[in-house]
Each structure stands twice: as structure tokens, then as C-alpha cells.
Amino acid sequence: MKKILFLSNQLANNFDSGGILYIDIIKEYGEENFTFISVKEPIKMKFFNFNHTQVINQYSFTIPRNNNFLKILTKLPLFQLLYVCYNMARFRNEICNLIVKEKFDAILAPLRGEVLVILPSILKKTKLPLIAMVEDTVEAEIIKFDILYKIKKKSYYNLLSSARSLGVAGESMQEYFKTDFDLESTILRPPHKSFSNSFPKELDKIFNIFFAGNAYAERELRVFIDALEKFSEATDLRVCFYIASHQSFSTNSTNLEINNLGWISQIKLNEYTDKCHMAYLPYRSELRFKHQMKYAFPGKAGFYISNNLPVFFHGPSYSSFNVFLKNHPVGISCDSLQSDDVLSKLNKFVKSASFYLNCQRECQKAFNEVFSKENFEQSVRKFLDVN
């Protein structure tokens, strides 16, 4: 076993699927083998999932969310860049010296955020091998054209080629790195302990649809609700849409029931998955998000599939999840923003009992081949046990 520094933007937490993935990786390899430094945004230690003594420090390279004065100054040109660069210059030597003192065998780091700003200096100083994880390509950080993004992008592509081991989110990204950069990689996705006990499910009187996560693809979600309204008016089924998100949605239809659950824990989510028949999974269709949608992989997919929820994927044809669907037909894909097209796809779930059952069987198969704990264990060993 190695002694590994986990250098991250935030300490490992279960705020989102990315954080949950790192928690799973650390626990699988053995949490006693890790020590932690974060560089972007400190969290309260009550949200940290491991021994607090393993944390060297939390730094704050970016403007704190609770500092309204500094937030106002971000409107000034280059202020964000100067703030990050000032903190990097301020803490760089301290961080490097702390790492050297601990005598680590390797550094595990996600190639995102402010990690990209400080990591090249750390590797130059310590000469430690890099174990890198790419959940989203750096292009996902494009908000506007700025110097800070250019710095991160240059660092990202340099670090890719220097990584001793590379972890990726899914098949599309793995193929992209192999084809364009001749880089081998290991797919790592959050594992699940077991497949749902609710198998098989049948559509009888009630049709419950489930969505959990941030409503980034709001345009797609609203089109889907429009289609559900039309669907609910033309069916004898009682249609309910459960939404677990920070954002709430509504309907004027008396035939469609929308239940806004709010942002709830994964344990709480399980109370709803057993009674739902399908999961809704949207991806953004805007061209400026094409690179991200093409190569990232939706973190909630494994959660849906492991809970025997056939997936209604709603996003552009080039999306990474469509590549997954070719090998694991766990549901339906729809790339249209016309509610009538979405309605047509919905009808396929409901009107063909054999299709719906086969989607559930494919969910079970995908769990065994992709999302099981045994599969994850093998991937983690391959990812971290490098010379």
C-alpha cells in the first residue's frame, strides 16, 4: 500500500456525485493510506468523512462565498485572477514544504479548478508521481474567455501527459484520451452495494418518474414536463414526477402531480426509488456545452440503474450516455426539444410491457458488469497500484 496525498479543491465530502466517488475510492483502497490538502474552498469538518488528523490544511485560493465585499470586487477586470495568483504565491512554498516533509509515495488529484493552478509547482518541487482523475474535461470550466481559464487549460493538457495513472468518468472520455493523446485510462464510477429488490416492476395504475440532482438542463426539463402534461391527459395512469433538486418546478395540469422533494440525502432518495418506474436524465443541448456533454458521464446514472429505474435520457445525440446506451440498453434516448417527440418516446415505455421489462433486465446486467462493488474494487486497484 502507498502513502498518498489527496490534493483536491475541497476535502472529500458527499455534497455531490464527484465527492461521493472520491470517498468510495479512498475507502476501497484504505483511508489510512491517505492524507488530505484542499486548495479552493474549505468545508466544515463535520462534513469530512475521514479522520480529521489526516488533514494537513484547507486553503482558500478563491474568493470566499460569504465575503460580500470581495464578491463585489470580482466585477473588476482581472481581480479574480490576481486574487488566485496572490494566494498561490502566498502559500506555494508552504504547501510544497509540508508535502516534502510527509514523504508521500504519490499524489492523487482531480484535474479541475484551482488544483490545476498549484499542482505543476508541487510536482516540480516534490518529484512525486501523479495519479490523476478527470471527471469533466477542463473545457467544462469555460464561463467566459479569461486569463485564469487559459492558465488552467494549459496546465491541464501538460498534466495529462505526465500522469502515471489516469482515471476517467466513462467510455467516451476513455476513447477520447486514447485516440487523441494515446493515453490509457481506467473508468471509475461510484459503486453500489446491491441491485434493487424491486424487480421486476410493472406499470399498473400509477406511473412514477424520478429525477435527482442539479437542474442544469432546465430547458430540457421544462420540455419534458410539457410532454408529461400531454401524456397524463391521454392515459388512464396516474402520473407523478418526483424531483429532488434545489430548484422547484410546477404544472398547471390537473392530471400531472409534481412532487418537489428538495435537496435530500442519498439515503432519503432510496425511499422514492422503489416506488418509481423510470428515471429522467437530462443533458444540456447548447453548443457551448458540447465538449462537456460529449465526454463527461452523468454521476446519477449508476444510482438510477442500480435502483432498477430504466432511464429516459434527454440530451443531444453526441452525449456520452448514448455511447453507454449502445452497450447497455437500459432505457430510451431522445435528442429533441419538441414535447411531441418526447411524448412519443414516453409512450414506448408505457405501451410495450416487453420493452419495459427488457430495460429492467438490462439495468440488472449493467449493475453486475459496471456498477457493482466487485467491479469497482478491481478498477481502484488498477488505478492506484502503479509504480
C-alpha positions in Angstrom: 0.0 0.0 0.0 1.2 3.5 -0.8 1.1 6.7 1.3 -0.9 9.0 -0.9 -1.6 12.7 -0.7 -5.1 13.6 -1.9 -4.8 17.1 -3.3 -8.3 18.4 -4.1 -10.3 21.6 -4.5 -12.4 20.6 -1.5 -12.0 17.9 1.1 -13.7 14.6 0.3 -17.4 15.1 1.0 -20.8 13.7 -0.1 -22.2 17.0 -1.4 -22.3 15.6 -5.0 -21.6 12.5 -7.1 -17.9 13.6 -7.6 -17.3 13.8 -3.9 -19.0 10.5 -3.3 -16.8 8.9 -5.9 -13.6 10.1 -4.1 -14.9 8.8 -0.8 -15.6 5.4 -2.4 -12.1 5.3 -3.9 -10.4 6.3 -0.6 -12.4 3.8 1.4 -11.8 1.0 -1.1 -8.1 1.4 -1.1 -7.9 2.1 2.7 -8.5 5.5 4.2 -5.4 5.1 6.5 -3.3 5.4 3.3 -4.4 9.0 2.6 -3.6 12.4 3.8 -5.5 15.5 2.6 -4.9 19.1 1.4 -7.6 21.2 -0.3 -6.9 24.5 -2.1 -10.1 26.1 -3.3 -12.9 26.2 -0.7 -12.7 25.0 2.9 -15.6 22.9 4.3 -16.8 22.4 7.9 -15.0 19.4 9.4 -18.4 17.9 10.3 -18.9 17.2 6.6 -15.5 15.4 6.3 -15.8 11.7 6.0 -12.5 10.6 7.5 -10.1 11.1 10.4 -9.6 14.8 11.0 -6.0 14.3 11.9 -5.3 13.2 8.4 -6.0 16.8 7.1 -2.8 18.8 6.7 -4.7 22.0 5.9 -7.5 23.6 3.9 -6.5 26.7 1.8 -8.8 29.2 0.1 -7.4 30.2 -3.2 -10.7 31.7 -4.5 -12.9 34.3 -3.1 -15.0 33.0 -0.1 -18.7 32.8 -0.8 -19.5 34.6 2.4 -17.4 37.6 1.7 -19.7 40.1 0.0 -17.1 42.8 -0.3 -14.7 40.6 -2.3 -17.6 39.3 -4.4 -18.3 42.9 -5.5 -14.6 43.3 -6.4 -14.9 40.3 -8.8 -16.7 42.6 -11.2 -13.3 44.4 -11.7 -11.3 43.1 -14.6 -8.6 40.6 -13.6 -9.5 40.7 -9.9 -10.3 37.0 -9.7 -7.0 36.2 -11.5 -5.0 38.4 -9.2 -6.7 37.0 -6.1 -5.9 33.4 -7.1 -2.3 34.2 -8.1 -1.7 36.1 -4.9 -2.8 33.2 -2.8 -0.8 30.7 -4.9 2.3 32.8 -4.4 1.5 33.2 -0.7 1.0 29.5 0.0 3.0 27.7 -2.7 6.2 27.2 -0.7 4.3 26.3 2.5 2.3 23.6 0.7 5.3 22.2 -1.1 7.4 22.0 2.1 4.6 20.3 4.0 4.3 17.7 1.3 8.1 17.0 1.2 8.1 16.6 5.0 5.4 13.9 4.9 7.3 11.7 2.4 4.4 10.6 0.2 4.6 7.9 -2.4 2.2 9.6 -4.9 -0.3 12.4 -5.3 -3.9 11.8 -6.2 -5.5 14.8 -7.7 -8.6 15.8 -9.8 -7.5 17.8 -12.9 -10.0 20.6 -12.2 -10.3 24.0 -10.6 -7.6 25.6 -8.6 -5.7 22.3 -8.3 -4.6 23.0 -11.9 -3.0 26.3 -10.8 -0.9 24.9 -7.9 -0.2 21.3 -9.0 2.6 21.9 -11.6 4.6 23.7 -8.9 4.1 20.9 -6.4 5.2 18.2 -8.9 8.2 20.2 -9.8 9.3 20.6 -6.2 8.4 17.1 -4.9 9.1 14.9 -8.0 6.2 12.7 -6.9 4.3 10.6 -9.4 0.8 11.9 -10.3 -2.3 9.8 -10.2 -4.9 12.0 -12.0 -8.7 11.8 -12.2 -10.7 13.5 -14.9 -14.5 13.7 -14.2 -15.1 16.6 -16.5 -12.6 17.9 -19.1 -11.2 21.4 -18.4 -13.5 22.8 -21.1 -16.3 22.5 -18.7 -14.8 25.5 -16.8 -15.4 27.9 -19.6 -17.7 30.7 -18.4 -16.1 33.5 -20.3 -12.8 33.9 -22.1 -10.3 34.9 -19.4 -6.7 34.5 -18.5 -7.3 32.2 -15.5 -9.1 29.7 -17.7 -6.2 29.8 -20.2 -3.7 29.1 -17.3 -5.8 26.1 -16.2 -6.3 24.7 -19.7 -2.5 24.8 -20.4 -1.8 23.2 -17.1 -4.5 20.5 -17.7 -3.1 19.3 -21.0 0.5 19.3 -19.7 -0.5 17.3 -16.6 -2.5 14.7 -18.7 0.7 13.6 -20.4 2.7 13.4 -17.2 0.2 11.4 -15.1 1.4 7.9 -14.1 -2.2 6.7 -13.9 -5.3 8.3 -15.3 -8.9 7.8 -14.2 -11.9 8.8 -16.3 -15.6 9.1 -16.0 -16.8 6.9 -18.8 -16.3 5.2 -22.2 -16.4 8.4 -24.3 -13.7 10.0 -22.3 -11.6 6.9 -22.3 -11.8 6.6 -26.1 -11.1 10.4 -26.5 -7.8 10.2 -24.5 -6.8 7.0 -26.3 -7.5 8.3 -29.8 -6.3 11.9 -29.4 -3.5 11.6 -26.9 -2.6 7.8 -26.9 -3.3 7.7 -23.2 -4.5 4.6 -21.4 -7.1 5.2 -18.6 -9.3 3.4 -16.1 -13.0 4.1 -15.8 -14.1 4.9 -12.3 -17.7 5.4 -11.3 -19.4 5.3 -7.9 -20.2 1.7 -6.9 -23.5 0.4 -5.4 -23.7 -2.4 -2.9 -26.5 -4.3 -4.5 -29.2 -4.3 -7.2 -32.7 -3.2 -6.3 -35.1 -5.7 -4.6 -37.9 -4.1 -6.6 -37.5 -6.3 -9.7 -39.4 -6.6 -11.9 -41.6 -3.5 -11.7 -44.9 -3.2 -13.6 -46.9 -0.2 -14.8 -50.3 -0.6 -13.2 -52.5 2.5 -12.4 -49.5 4.7 -11.5 -46.5 5.9 -13.5 -43.9 7.5 -11.2 -40.9 9.2 -12.7 -37.8 10.2 -10.7 -35.2 13.0 -11.1 -32.4 13.8 -8.7 -29.6 16.4 -9.0 -29.0 19.9 -10.1 -31.3 21.2 -12.8 -28.6 22.4 -15.1 -30.5 21.3 -18.1 -33.5 23.4 -17.3 -34.7 23.9 -20.8 -34.8 20.1 -21.4 -36.6 19.5 -18.1 -39.3 22.0 -18.9 -39.9 20.4 -22.3 -40.1 17.0 -20.5 -42.8 18.4 -18.1 -44.7 19.7 -21.1 -44.6 16.2 -22.6 -45.7 14.7 -19.3 -48.7 17.1 -19.2 -49.8 15.8 -22.6 -49.1 12.3 -21.7 -51.1 12.5 -18.4 -54.1 13.8 -20.3 -54.1 10.8 -22.7 -53.6 7.9 -20.3 -55.5 6.2 -17.6 -52.4 6.0 -15.4 -51.9 8.4 -12.6 -48.7 10.3 -13.5 -46.3 11.6 -10.7 -43.0 13.3 -11.2 -40.6 13.3 -8.2 -37.9 16.0 -8.3 -35.1 16.0 -5.8 -33.3 19.3 -6.6 -32.5 22.7 -5.3 -34.9 24.1 -7.8 -38.7 23.6 -7.8 -41.0 23.1 -10.8 -44.7 23.3 -11.2 -47.5 22.4 -13.6 -50.9 23.7 -14.4 -52.2 20.3 -15.4 -54.7 18.7 -13.0 -53.6 15.2 -14.4 -49.9 15.6 -13.6 -48.6 15.6 -10.0 -45.1 17.1 -9.4 -43.5 16.5 -6.0 -40.6 18.8 -5.3 -38.6 16.9 -2.7 -35.8 19.5 -2.3 -32.1 18.6 -1.9 -32.1 15.4 0.2 -29.5 12.8 1.1 -29.0 9.6 -1.0 -30.4 7.5 1.9 -33.6 9.6 1.7 -33.7 9.3 -2.1 -33.9 5.5 -1.7 -37.3 5.9 -0.1 -38.6 7.1 -3.5 -36.7 4.9 -6.0 -38.6 1.7 -5.1 -42.0 3.2 -6.0 -40.8 4.9 -9.2 -40.8 3.2 -12.6 -38.4 5.4 -14.6 -35.6 7.9 -14.1 -35.3 11.1 -16.1 -31.7 12.1 -17.1 -31.3 15.4 -19.0 -28.1 16.8 -20.6 -27.7 20.4 -21.9 -28.2 20.9 -25.7 -26.5 24.3 -26.1 -23.4 24.0 -28.3 -21.2 25.8 -25.8 -21.5 22.7 -23.6 -20.8 20.2 -26.3 -17.4 19.2 -25.2 -18.6 18.6 -21.6 -21.7 16.7 -22.6 -19.7 14.6 -25.1 -17.1 13.4 -22.6 -18.4 13.7 -19.1 -20.6 10.9 -17.6 -23.7 11.5 -15.5 -22.9 10.6 -11.9 -26.6 9.8 -11.2 -26.8 7.1 -13.9 -25.4 4.3 -11.7 -27.7 5.3 -8.9 -30.7 5.1 -11.2 -29.6 1.8 -12.8 -28.8 0.1 -9.5 -32.2 1.0 -8.3 -33.9 -0.6 -11.3 -35.0 2.6 -12.8 -34.9 2.4 -16.6 -33.6 5.7 -17.9 -35.2 8.3 -20.1 -32.1 10.1 -21.4 -32.9 13.6 -22.8 -30.0 15.3 -24.5 -28.0 15.7 -27.7 -27.1 12.7 -29.9 -23.4 13.2 -29.2 -23.8 12.8 -25.4 -21.6 10.4 -23.6 -24.6 8.5 -22.2 -25.7 7.5 -25.7 -22.4 5.6 -26.0 -23.2 3.8 -22.8 -26.7 3.0 -24.0 -25.3 1.2 -27.1 -23.6 -1.3 -24.9 -26.2 -1.3 -22.1 -29.7 -0.5 -23.4 -31.2 0.4 -20.1 -33.7 2.9 -21.5 -34.5 5.4 -24.2 -32.7 8.3 -25.7 -34.4 11.5 -27.0 -32.5 14.4 -28.6 -35.5 16.6 -29.3 -36.7 19.7 -27.6 -40.2 19.2 -29.1 -42.6 18.0 -26.5 -44.5 15.8 -29.0 -41.3 13.9 -29.8 -40.7 13.4 -26.1 -44.3 12.2 -25.7 -43.7 9.6 -28.5 -40.7 8.2 -26.6 -42.6 8.1 -23.4 -45.3 6.1 -25.0 -42.8 3.4 -25.9 -42.1 2.8 -22.2 -45.8 2.5 -21.3 -47.3 0.7 -24.3 -44.7 -2.1 -24.6 -44.6 -4.2 -21.5 -41.8 -6.4 -23.1 -39.7 -3.3 -23.8 -40.1 -2.0 -20.2 -39.2 -5.4 -18.8 -36.1 -5.7 -21.0 -34.9 -2.3 -19.9 -35.1 -3.6 -16.3 -33.1 -6.7 -17.2 -30.5 -4.5 -18.8 -30.3 -2.4 -15.7 -29.6 -5.6 -13.7 -27.0 -6.6 -16.2 -25.3 -3.2 -16.3 -25.2 -3.2 -12.5 -23.3 -6.5 -12.5 -20.9 -5.5 -15.3 -20.3 -1.8 -14.4 -21.6 -0.6 -11.1 -21.1 -3.4 -8.7 -18.7 -3.1 -5.7 -16.6 -6.0 -7.1 -16.1 -4.3 -10.4 -15.1 -1.0 -8.6 -12.6 -2.8 -6.4 -10.7 -4.1 -9.4 -10.7 -0.7 -11.0 -9.4 1.1 -7.9 -6.5 -1.4 -7.6 -5.6 -0.9 -11.2 -5.8 2.9 -10.8 -3.8 3.3 -7.6 -1.4 0.4 -7.7 1.1 1.9 -10.1 4.9 2.1 -9.9 
